[in-house]
Amino acid sequence: RKTTNGDEEEEEADKQLAGPSLLDVGCGTGVGSIYASQHHVNFQVTATDVSAFMVERTKKRSISLNQDIECVISDGQTLPSTWTNRFDYAMGSFSVIFFKNVTKGLEEICRCLKGNGKSKVAISCWGKADETPAFQVFPDAIKEVAPELLEGSKPKRITGIPPVLKSITEQAGFVDVQVVGPIKRYITVASSEAFYDRFALGSPNTKGTITKMSSEQRHLLKKKVMELAEERGGKPDGTIEIPSSAYFAYGTKPSFSQSS
């Protein structure tokens, strides 16, 4: 915008005082964005998600916690063109892995990072089926209740094994890629019903499958999911705790001179 010389100088001074910028792609409920904002006071955080509902939740949570986070509705596979070379850091916390075109999503992130050879990306991904028992409860229950809904279905995410993560991150243009893991995390909820609700209400793919079921199938599915959750991770106090392992990939956007 056009300003007076004084305003321009003040605006430039503000930029100099501003801390590093972070782009959170597929922010969900804003856990990562809010954590970064709270623990790195000078970070300029931008949270994006294709879901208007998730962006609104992130916005409301950040305001309630007095965190200044820019919240934007955007498909991670087609981020705003004005964001080219804008950010110092970017992350995709269990989000980019669910994109239809994961490499395209990573390429978009790479475009939006500064080309100074210092800008970093971090993405996280769940491991193979035998490493993620918490995420097998619903598929196993559906196989028993409505197996026809799984016929011909394709995986909804990439498998986060080191060779796959390293390859797609490098294909997107990043260098010095490192993959860390497996790191075991626990899905912990208050009860088997809470476990059902977490995935039935929070996962778009699971919600979509459930809408295709009859009322009787939905009833049987909930019963089976709760049963399996208790078998695989039930605790004496009624809580559910089931482990799943994750992998983390880190990469650097090369400088313009390196990439030319």
Secondary structure, DSSP 8 states (H G I E B T S, - for coil): ----HHHHHHHHHHHHHS--EEEEES-TTSHHHHHHHHHSTT-EEEEEES-HHHHHHHHHHHHHTT--EEEEE--TTS--GGGTT-BSEEEEES-GGGSSSHHHHHHHHHHHB-SSS--EEEEEEE--GGG-GGGGHHHHHHHHH-GGGTTT---SS----HHHHHHHHHHTT-EEEEEEEEEEEEEEESSHHHHHHHHHHH-HHHHHHHHTS-HHHHHHHHHHHHHHHHHHHB-TTS-EEEEEEEEEEEEE---HHHH-
